[in-house]
Structure formats: C-alpha cells, structure tokens
Amino acid sequence: MQKIPLTLAKAGMKLAKPITKANGMPIIAAGVELSDSLIARLDGMGIDKVLVVGDAVAASQNPSERVTRLDHLFRRLEADPFQNKVKRYLREYFTIKAAADAATATQDKG
C-alpha cells in the first residue's frame, strides 16, 4: 500500500483505503479501481492524495527515470553534505540497475 499524489494515479490502480470527506463520511470505498473519469472527479473535489494497493510509484518508473527524478527530490538539500552522499549512492544504484535491466532485455531478445 502506498500513498501517492493524485497526479501519479493511473487508471487501473485500486484504492487501499476509502476516500472520505473531512467529516469522515466515505466518498469512495476501498478496493475500487480508479478510472480516468474517477481521477478527474477526485481532482475536482480537491483530493490531492490517494492510498493505493501495491508500490505504485516503483511500478510506474524504471531505474533510468528514477535517476532523473533524484535531482527534483533532493533539490532543497543541496547544502547538506549527508543528503548529497545519499543522493550520490541512490544515483549510482539506479544507474547500475538501469544498466542491468538493459543487459537483461538484450539477452532476452537474443
């Protein structure tokens, strides 16, 4: 289960928990599969985050996309040497993972 911004929600994802109003009244039940129209309705209601089944963000990004996203995620931490070290390790890991995935894909074709 993962809480994601509504902007990352895709049709076919399932809600892990119900979406409720501020007073606790349920709007949409858990287990409902999101559709493009439902996502648009949620956006219109001002819902900005949803809790979905599985690891939606990891499933939607390949390692090379994650490398490019690191700059955005660490943008406010440039002055922190520890965070720069973490970012460097993550960049290295995702770069190696992307290369391994590419090599596996090449072997599968051959």
Secondary structure, DSSP 4 states (H G I P E B T S, - for coil): -EEEEGGG--TT-BBSS-EE-TTS-EEE-TTPBP-HHHHHHHHHTT--EEEESS-HHHHH--HHHHHHHHHHHTGGGTT-HHHHHHHHHHHHHHHHHHHHHHHHHHHHH-
